[in-house]
Amino acid sequence: MKKILTISLALFTTACSNSHNLMFDYGSETSKEVQKVEPNVGYNTLAEAVPKYNRLNQLDFQPITKPGDYEFVITENSPSFKFSTGKSFIKGIALPDSKEKIQISISSAILNSGFLPTILLLDAQYNPLHVYGQETINYNQGSLLHIDRFFGEIEIPATKDEQVQAKYLIILTTDKAMQSETIIPDADSAAIDLGRAEAVYQAYTNAPRPHTATGVVKINFNYNKSADAMLNKQMVIEDNKNVINQQTAQTLIDEKQVIITKDTIQPETEAMFIQLIDKAVKEGDIIKAQRFVDEAKLAGSTKAEEAFKSAVATYQP
């Protein structure tokens, strides 16, 4: 068994949690508790659930009041609704009132099981506009920076004055998603070296993870809260493929990825990466060191590459 690095995991976790780019890095206690529930319990409860609402406008929608990360917990006590894709527990969200584009990142951790979300957008009259399914939100393999998860990025484009605008978002899952499972490949060796519990577990088991009816979804909303009206008009996306169209609500959208501007890495996190890079080089494991460099740069580090070059320059076998 590989030697576990004696680094302060508490410091590392705290530092990482301060950046929205590392959203759902190590899961949350809420997620771990929700996903301790056996999948069959969620399935059976959902099967027996009598939908409280027969129209989506009756649902309580949680408002988004500022940019940032939000955690949404979907349990057996959540309201259910019957869609064409099957019955699902759901969560309603009221989108911020913004005429400019809103960039959204969706993340759902895969632990002993996983909740595979689908996102439905509605207009002000609660009519469906877009569905974002498994072509957009899919498996994202774990690394040093985050655990195995379902992850996707979408963009609600800027709107003109007369254009239909998305006002509400609903989190749900589908019968197809719940009937499938995710096979987790070999865990990232760097995560194993750090003693990440789920990575160590994965190193000793290749059991596929079942999908569930309940789970925790984290969403990051990135938008300019106080944008100038004239600037908003200039930011309108003219490409018809990107303009919200009600007809697309019955189909899955394309897989165009949205690039989110990254936060500056926390000093403690960058120092941790530099320590790992230096140690790997001193052990003669250049491949591992380069992997740490890549992970650090993904997190926003500007010093990792130089630290790697300096360590290699002074390396003595």
MIROLUM-158813 format. One line per 2 residues: number of its first residue (from 1); for each residue x, y, z of N, C-alpha, C. Coordinates in steps of 0.001 Angstrom, whole numbers, plus 500000, padded with zeros to 6 digits. Atoms other than C-alpha are relative to their C-alpha. Layout:
N
NUM> X/Y/Z/X/Y/Z/X/Y/Z  ... $
***
This chain:
317
1> 500852/498804/500000/500000/500000/500000/500886/501244/500000  499186/498806/500109/501350/503399/499067/499992/500789/501299 $
3> 499872/499194/498792/502592/505637/501827/499109/501227/499911  500892/498858/499967/500063/508291/502833/500768/501227/500461 $
5> 499284/498783/499652/501434/511825/502908/499510/500543/501331  500347/499468/498679/501525/513346/506389/499764/501493/499909 $
7> 500363/498594/500143/499897/516615/505415/498690/500232/500719  501225/499692/499269/497119/518328/507326/498813/500013/499053 $
9> 501157/500075/500869/493981/517196/505530/498948/501013/500403  500985/499018/499549/491876/519503/507666/500281/501358/499382 $
11> 499624/498724/500597/493812/522530/506418/499712/499992/498517  500212/500104/501438/493633/521305/502831/498527/500111/499658 $
13> 501430/499978/500271/489878/520716/502968/499426/501381/500227  500504/498663/499702/489213/524090/504579/500391/500982/498914 $
15> 499530/499075/501028/491319/525921/502027/499239/499801/498706  500684/500277/501253/489655/524193/499102/498551/500452/500036 $
17> 501422/499693/499907/486146/524836/500390/499723/501480/499844  500203/498564/500127/486700/528591/500136/499863/500447/498549 $
19> 500069/499637/501411/486689/528514/496332/498826/499305/499337  501162/500632/500630/483524/527967/494333/500400/499092/498852 $
21> 499551/500896/501052/485599/526308/491606/500191/498582/500509  499807/501317/499417/486193/523435/494000/498706/499526/500647 $
23> 501311/500358/499500/482473/523137/494674/499815/498484/500051  500245/501418/499781/481650/519712/496085/501287/499182/499880 $
25> 498728/500720/500082/485334/518766/496261/499948/498679/500746  499927/501170/499147/484995/516365/499116/498628/499590/500523 $
27> 501337/500322/499531/481247/516128/499459/499698/500773/501266  500385/499339/498759/479342/517536/502401/499418/498959/500932 $
29> 500587/500935/499039/478132/515901/505576/498541/499728/499654  501393/500187/500399/474592/516476/504324/499894/498953/498908 $
31> 500017/500953/501094/475344/514591/501137/500284/498584/500484  499643/501324/499492/476963/511735/503024/498844/499365/500761 $
33> 501129/500516/499232/473964/511403/505325/498861/499591/499077  501094/500305/500913/471412/511535/502500/500293/498727/499220 $
35> 499676/501143/500842/473274/508950/500458/500356/498741/500784  499921/501221/499213/473587/506540/503354/498715/499191/499874 $
37> 501287/500663/500181/469943/505752/502639/500104/499025/498831  499933/500998/501055/469692/502535/500641/499149/500438/498810 $
39> 500758/499567/501186/468574/503228/497038/498575/499474/499964  501352/500570/500046/465599/500885/497370/499012/500746/500883 $
41> 500880/499231/499125/464230/502992/500218/499446/501204/499248  500432/498851/500786/464130/506051/497970/499063/499607/498876 $
43> 500848/500461/501093/462673/504083/495052/498593/499687/500495  501294/500429/499480/459912/502570/497170/499171/501187/500499 $
45> 500717/498820/499512/459035/505879/498833/499460/500814/498838  500434/499250/501175/458870/507586/495450/498828/499307/499319 $
47> 501075/500751/500651/456692/504811/494017/498671/500180/500731  501215/499873/499192/454231/505232/496884/499561/501453/500189 $
49> 500307/498579/499766/454345/509041/496958/498841/500460/499120  501109/499401/500743/451157/510821/495955/500369/501461/499712 $
51> 499602/498627/500310/452070/514036/494099/499097/501029/500667  500742/498959/499304/451039/517047/496158/499470/501034/499022 $
53> 500381/498994/500982/450834/519241/493070/499711/499328/498662  500234/500478/501367/449355/518639/489640/500371/501051/498963 $
55> 499493/498950/500876/450693/521918/488225/501256/500589/500635  498724/499531/499467/454205/523276/488558/499904/501383/500646 $
57> 500116/498675/499393/452993/526781/489437/499548/499937/501463  500383/500159/498598/451815/525366/492772/501203/499729/500905 $
59> 498795/500340/499250/455358/524513/493813/500599/501234/500670  499262/498925/499347/457282/526641/496309/501389/500094/499359 $
61> 498725/499807/500669/460309/528110/494523/500940/500801/500894  499008/499304/499178/463406/529043/496523/500699/501067/499172 $
63> 499392/498935/500807/464702/532441/495322/501527/500026/500098  498560/499762/500028/468317/533038/494295/500193/501516/500087 $
65> 499911/498562/499738/469189/536457/495717/501363/500606/499686  498668/499486/500301/472902/536728/494935/500827/498898/499348 $
67> 499140/501016/500610/475636/534979/492930/500681/499155/501074  499279/500868/499066/477390/532032/494576/499489/498578/499986 $
69> 500336/501412/499884/476968/528429/495684/498747/499797/500849  501195/500369/499251/473690/526912/496852/499923/498475/500049 $
71> 500139/501443/499841/473062/523417/498203/498517/499658/500121  501406/500386/500012/469712/521750/497493/499893/498516/500353 $
73> 500137/501360/499497/468731/518624/499411/498650/499438/499563  501214/500662/500470/466205/516247/497853/499875/498678/500739 $
75> 500200/501185/499168/464834/513621/500239/498639/499379/499723  501300/500658/500119/461847/511290/500614/498869/500919/500432 $
77> 501022/499050/499564/460030/514253/502178/499797/501146/499012  500146/498962/501022/460463/516459/499100/498731/499748/499194 $
79> 501180/500211/500845/457426/517046/496862/500357/499176/498773  499789/500798/501206/457027/514701/493923/499108/500529/498884 $
81> 500771/499534/501155/455762/515352/490426/500138/498968/498889  499999/500963/501086/454831/513165/487461/500345/500688/498690 $
83> 499573/499471/501289/456769/514046/484302/499853/498911/498933  500043/500998/501070/456790/512330/480916/501141/499007/500139 $
85> 498846/500881/499789/460148/510842/481998/499866/499185/501286  500222/500745/498767/458631/509385/485189/499779/500924/501188 $
87> 500220/499223/498773/457789/510489/488695/501332/500266/500683  498741/499624/499364/460501/512315/490631/499741/500905/501188 $
89> 499955/498973/498970/461136/514128/493861/500628/501233/499345  499538/498799/500699/461765/517756/492887/500341/501127/500970 $
91> 499689/498769/499280/463148/521094/494037/499835/501156/499034  500238/498842/500838/461972/524434/492648/500859/501185/500407 $
93> 499112/498857/499761/464254/527475/492312/499531/501174/499136  500330/498780/500734/463338/531049/491324/501298/500681/499589 $
95> 498760/499425/500513/466088/532457/489104/500074/501504/500281  499865/498557/499775/467506/535938/489703/499473/500798/498811 $
97> 500529/499140/501050/465957/538795/487721/501164/500695/499301  498828/499473/500707/468761/539413/485251/499788/499871/498507 $
99> 500137/500050/501454/468631/540326/481566/501286/499561/499317  498757/500479/500582/472232/539329/481058/500118/498494/500220 $
101> 499852/501446/499906/473524/535786/480822/500271/499567/501438  499764/500605/498692/473554/533548/483893/500714/498677/499747 $
103> 499246/501240/500148/476212/530833/484025/499754/499128/501230  500407/500909/498929/475281/527795/486089/500846/498737/499952 $
105> 499268/501263/499856/477420/524894/487336/499218/499096/500928  500763/500965/499208/475655/521775/488649/500917/498865/500405 $
107> 499132/501067/499506/477407/519182/490834/499236/499121/500976  500635/500948/499092/476122/516045/492561/500982/498877/500298 $
109> 498951/500949/499627/478575/513862/494474/499553/498556/499844  500240/501450/500056/478831/510121/493846/500775/499377/501152 $
111> 499363/500664/498860/479534/508320/497102/499711/498509/499880  500388/501403/500182/478117/504848/497742/498861/499878/498993 $
113> 501015/499924/501044/475348/505935/495350/500053/501412/499426  499976/498677/500594/474578/508944/493192/498639/500438/499503 $
115> 501243/499404/500514/471699/511268/492307/500347/500699/498699  499710/499442/501323/471800/512033/488568/498913/501016/499640 $
117> 501049/498992/500196/469964/515350/488109/499714/500327/498542  500419/499366/501242/468026/516723/485180/499505/501392/500382 $
119> 500396/498620/499726/467409/520486/484993/498936/500431/498991  501083/499493/500842/464151/521952/483654/499845/501499/500236 $
121> 500219/498560/499908/463782/525673/482899/498575/500346/499594  501362/499544/500276/460396/527416/482951/499994/501510/499777 $
123> 500142/498558/500160/459249/530847/481822/499130/500561/501123  500763/499346/498931/457265/533335/483929/498614/499397/500171 $
125> 501320/500643/499917/454024/531453/483148/500125/498499/500301  499726/501388/499617/455625/528130/484220/499913/499038/498812 $
127> 499937/500857/501187/455793/526844/480654/501438/499518/499813  498634/500528/500171/458786/524581/479864/500737/500677/498858 $
129> 499150/499386/501008/461654/526170/477955/501112/499072/499539  498843/500847/500326/464639/523826/478121/500101/498854/500997 $
131> 499644/501125/499143/465601/520427/479494/501484/499721/499814  498577/500340/500030/469236/519702/480381/500150/498630/500655 $
133> 499921/501357/499487/469748/515970/480735/501400/499436/499990  498728/500695/499852/472520/513413/480600/501024/500366/498934 $
135> 499017/499525/500972/474096/514886/477469/500783/501187/500543  499368/498811/499428/474917/517966/479553/500543/499737/501392 $
137> 499589/500316/498632/475116/516656/483125/500391/498529/500037  499549/501384/500084/477233/513525/483244/501166/499744/500951 $
139> 498952/500426/499067/479960/511625/485049/501283/500790/499805  498740/499260/499986/483068/513606/485991/500935/499274/500973 $
141> 499142/500837/499174/485905/511390/487253/500709/500802/501088  499344/499360/498874/487392/512237/490635/501479/500243/499748 $
143> 498582/499657/500103/490822/513836/490939/500443/500523/501351  499520/499409/498757/492913/515530/493573/499086/501131/500452 $
145> 500806/498825/499682/490550/518519/493389/498557/499689/500361  501408/500288/499707/487162/516826/493570/499757/498499/499972 $
147> 500359/501414/499987/485488/513502/494228/499221/499672/498727  500831/500405/501127/483623/511483/491606/498635/500664/500147 $
149> 501246/499243/499926/480487/513378/490719/499316/500023/498638  500669/499607/501224/477871/514224/488135/500173/501507/499904 $
151> 499689/498578/500122/478732/517626/486746/499602/500519/498627  500346/499367/501261/477501/520001/484070/500002/501507/500126 $
153> 500021/498540/500045/477689/523642/483037/499041/500441/498904  500958/499493/500971/474877/525506/481303/499991/501520/500064 $
155> 500080/498548/500044/474201/529090/480322/498607/500431/499588  501256/499369/500387/470965/531039/480319/500400/501296/499310 $
157> 499483/498844/500743/471632/533608/477587/499327/501303/500388  500598/498678/499812/471018/537341/477816/498751/500096/499140 $
159> 501269/499905/500713/467564/538356/476664/499699/501429/499570  500505/498713/500446/466096/541182/474660/498685/500290/500725 $
161> 501197/499582/499273/463113/543121/475993/498785/499134/499691  501183/500762/500397/460561/541074/474042/500248/498490/499978 $
163> 499670/501418/500087/462304/537732/474314/499528/499246/501231  500427/500841/498882/460976/534908/476465/501202/499721/500890 $
165> 498891/500137/499061/463109/534654/479584/499724/498893/501007  500139/501038/498975/463732/531760/481964/499842/500656/501364 $
167> 500270/499430/498679/462313/532535/485400/500145/498979/501121  499981/501039/498969/462309/529201/487216/500841/498812/499547 $
169> 499177/501188/500249/464519/526106/487484/499513/498892/500921  500427/501156/499203/463468/522658/488663/501052/498896/499898 $
171> 499096/501157/499937/465801/519862/489777/499146/498749/500104  500708/501268/499965/464499/516358/489060/500931/498901/499538 $
173> 499282/501089/500643/465676/512950/487972/498990/499201/499194  500875/500731/500912/464241/510436/485518/500018/498503/500296 $
175> 500027/501455/499855/463213/506795/485444/501248/499371/499386  498818/500534/500682/466036/506126/482979/501245/500168/500851 $
177> 498830/499747/499157/468597/507721/485295/500012/499078/501205  500059/500822/498786/467387/505798/488350/500197/498516/499709 $
179> 499851/501412/500349/467468/502495/486487/501418/499658/499561  498621/500236/500432/471127/502917/485547/500959/500129/501176 $
181> 498964/499899/498978/474393/502941/487478/501278/500521/499365  498739/499449/500492/477858/504446/487189/501162/499105/500422 $
183> 498795/500777/499719/481030/502387/486918/501147/500979/500215  498924/499091/499645/483865/504207/488652/501335/499380/499584 $
185> 498682/500528/500383/487302/503751/487038/500976/500070/501160  498983/499975/498939/490514/503430/489005/500139/501399/500578 $
187> 499880/498710/499321/490908/506181/491577/501304/500689/499642  498808/499206/500248/493390/508993/491034/501059/499688/501053 $
189> 498956/500408/499056/496703/507933/492591/500387/501122/500957  499673/498871/499126/497331/511431/493951/499000/500097/501144 $
191> 501021/499966/498955/494028/511300/495842/500227/498870/501001  499698/501119/499101/495007/507893/497249/501166/500369/500904 $
193> 498836/499585/499217/498360/509312/498360/499606/500943/501130  500452/499052/498977/496505/512016/500272/499083/499346/501033 $
195> 500836/500693/499039/494419/509406/502068/498525/500311/499866  501399/499707/500209/491113/510487/500534/499203/498705/500161 $
197> 500712/501231/499621/488662/507947/502001/499331/499339/498804  500723/500604/501114/486545/507476/498872/500965/499496/498925 $
199> 499016/500456/500975/489681/507147/496708/500640/498691/500461  499436/501238/499449/491203/504524/499006/498999/498861/499864 $
201> 501049/501013/500146/487870/502665/499002/499936/499510/498554  500103/500360/501402/487751/502752/495199/501193/499162/499554 $
203> 498816/500760/500363/491274/501349/495030/499840/498508/500315  500176/501390/499591/490000/498163/496651/498659/499411/499558 $
205> 501272/500534/500491/486613/497785/494966/499674/500611/498660  500437/499466/501287/485230/498161/491473/498489/499904/499870 $
207> 501449/500112/500010/481567/497917/492474/499374/501234/499364  500678/498843/500593/479340/500136/490286/499106/500693/501029 $
209> 500808/499234/499061/477422/502874/492098/498581/500151/499453  501384/499856/500458/473619/502709/491846/499552/501455/500034 $
211> 500591/498666/499982/471641/505836/491043/498766/499992/500903  501043/499944/498985/469072/507030/493554/498926/501028/499667 $
213> 501110/499056/500156/465816/508959/493874/500209/501244/500848  499743/498877/499102/467255/511289/496520/501490/500346/499980 $
215> 498597/499602/499994/470474/513251/496895/500163/501470/500300  499665/498593/499767/472196/516605/497259/500622/500558/498724 $
217> 499499/499348/501208/472786/518941/494326/500514/501379/500387  499454/498665/499785/475079/521943/494529/500020/500739/498668 $
219> 500048/499185/501212/474583/524746/492018/500680/501332/500265  499379/498688/499930/476753/527793/491431/499357/500892/498948 $
221> 500586/499011/500897/475018/530827/489913/500999/501142/499834  499001/498978/500285/477435/533225/488233/499386/501035/499060 $
223> 500576/498937/500817/476012/536527/486980/500331/501349/500625  499752/498654/499521/476433/540283/487306/498697/500557/500563 $
225> 501244/499603/499343/473858/541448/489817/499542/501389/499615  500365/498618/500296/473957/545113/488812/500585/500436/498658 $
227> 499461/499706/501328/474653/545191/485084/499302/501208/499382  500556/498852/500699/474141/548306/482990/499074/499532/498873 $
229> 501006/500441/500976/471085/548043/480739/500555/499983/498584  499457/499963/501347/472987/549084/477600/500998/498869/499785 $
231> 499038/501094/500105/475722/546547/478330/499263/498683/499821  500792/501224/500122/473061/543853/478728/499608/499737/498548 $
233> 500438/500171/501377/471802/544492/475200/501161/499568/499113  498840/500369/500790/475329/544196/473823/500399/498544/500236 $
235> 499598/501355/499645/475748/540850/475594/499018/498948/499499  500995/500956/500488/472679/539263/473984/500637/499061/498978 $
237> 499455/500990/500926/473632/536077/472199/499075/499897/498796  500835/499941/501181/472384/536348/468636/499839/498639/499322 $
239> 500042/501316/500622/473091/532760/467638/498688/499310/500351  501311/500608/499733/469661/531110/467246/500100/498695/500757 $
241> 499837/501267/499290/471077/527851/468598/500061/500221/501507  499828/499728/498583/471705/529539/471932/498838/500770/500614 $
243> 501139/499263/499481/468491/531556/472233/498965/499027/500525  500978/500900/499388/465960/529962/474561/498775/499876/499097 $
245> 501142/500280/500850/463192/528355/472530/499127/498961/500678  500895/500876/499257/460150/526711/474061/499970/498588/499450 $
247> 500062/501325/500610/460271/523834/471577/501087/499066/500518  498885/500847/499565/463599/522610/472970/499746/499369/501363 $
249> 500285/500562/498685/461973/521778/476332/499707/498511/499932  500317/501417/500131/461000/518379/474953/501191/499192/499489 $
251> 498818/500709/500482/464453/517520/473714/501213/500397/500815  498754/499685/499297/467966/517504/475064/500806/500981/499178 $
253> 499222/498992/500706/470158/520491/474217/501365/499452/499635  498668/500449/500394/473622/520279/472704/500943/500026/501191 $
255> 499048/500164/498911/476720/519650/474771/501005/501130/500068  499070/498877/499963/478294/523095/474390/500399/500319/501433 $
257> 499502/499737/498655/480470/523741/477419/500116/501501/500236  499893/498597/499607/480430/527056/479280/501244/500170/500848 $
259> 498772/499757/499247/483715/528432/480519/499708/500982/501123  500216/499157/498832/483463/529855/484040/501332/500601/500430 $
261> 498788/499355/499522/486019/532399/485201/500359/499466/501370  499581/500626/498752/488026/530835/488010/500405/501043/501044 $
263> 499548/499160/498906/488631/532385/491428/501506/499845/500167  498596/500132/499637/492152/533038/492663/500137/498921/501054 $
265> 499809/501097/499057/493487/530014/494507/500343/500551/501381  499674/499603/498635/493692/530281/498281/501492/499773/500268 $
267> 498557/500140/499740/497310/530820/499542/500354/498671/500653  499712/501262/499307/497107/527782/501837/499957/498818/499034 $
269> 500126/501082/500973/495974/525559/498964/501189/499987/499052  498851/499918/500906/498729/526801/496656/501270/499519/500696 $
271> 498833/500444/499239/501336/526241/499385/500000/498480/500147  500117/501460/499885/500019/522697/499841/500435/499319/498708 $
273> 499632/500578/501289/500389/521970/496121/501513/500080/499786  498551/499837/500166/503926/523359/496072/500756/498998/500864 $
275> 499382/500992/499120/504789/521116/499028/499932/498607/499383  500164/501315/500623/503399/518070/497197/500905/499852/498773 $
277> 499139/500022/501191/505266/518966/493991/501448/499774/500404  498618/500102/499545/508550/519385/495852/500300/498599/500524 $
279> 499799/501334/499430/508115/516095/497721/500056/498931/498909  500020/500986/501084/507249/514148/494552/501299/500034/499206 $
281> 498738/499882/500737/510337/515497/492745/501146/499405/500800  498937/500538/499152/512593/514649/495688/499958/498479/500056 $
283> 500139/501459/500010/511195/511095/495569/500284/499426/498611  499688/500454/501348/512065/510962/491879/498789/499652/499160 $
285> 501231/500306/500737/508422/510671/490776/499557/501249/499238  500256/498802/500789/508328/513342/488077/498576/500006/499435 $
287> 501360/500083/500545/505045/512080/486610/498979/500462/501041  500911/499578/498931/503301/512495/489962/500108/501501/500233 $
289> 499796/498568/499783/504832/515941/490394/499302/500814/498921  500651/499290/501096/503590/517017/486964/498484/499959/500148 $
291> 501442/500096/499777/500122/515762/487858/499549/501007/501049  500317/498991/498994/500163/517943/490972/500019/501404/499386 $
293> 499930/498697/500674/501197/520883/488775/498718/500253/499216  501214/499850/500805/498259/520274/486436/498793/500283/500881 $
295> 501136/499806/499097/495796/520031/489337/500052/501389/500623  499849/498681/499390/497204/523187/490929/499605/501103/499013 $
297> 500335/498992/501005/496866/525143/487687/498503/500033/499739  501451/500035/500139/493265/523978/487342/499324/500770/501130 $
299> 500559/499303/498838/492647/525412/490814/500322/501489/499977  499694/498583/500111/494088/528770/489715/501398/500388/500423 $
301> 498651/499685/499546/497721/528514/490823/500838/500605/498875  499068/499377/500947/500260/530758/489100/501454/499696/500362 $
303> 498654/500258/499510/503261/529479/491074/500422/498537/499863  499701/501432/500012/503035/525704/490653/501016/499626/498930 $
305> 499092/500332/501103/504801/525557/487276/501430/500397/500341  498673/499528/499646/507737/527619/488526/500592/499172/501134 $
307> 499540/500838/498891/507933/525555/491727/500483/498651/499485  499612/501275/500594/508088/522391/489610/501370/500122/499313 $
309> 498728/499800/500704/510905/523762/487427/501152/500171/500983  498970/499768/499001/512843/524906/490482/500383/498688/500711 $
311> 499755/501272/499313/512451/521509/492185/500798/499050/499101  499297/500869/500946/513583/519643/489056/501440/500469/499814 $
313> 498658/499453/500198/516578/521977/488642/500940/499641/501131  499154/500293/498820/517833/521174/492139/499942/498524/500396 $
315> 500164/501418/499670/516898/517477/492059/501325/499245/499874  498818/500848/500015/519693/515062/492923/499580/498566/500310 $
317> 500404/501414/499775/519054/511292/492536/500698/499403/501208 $
***
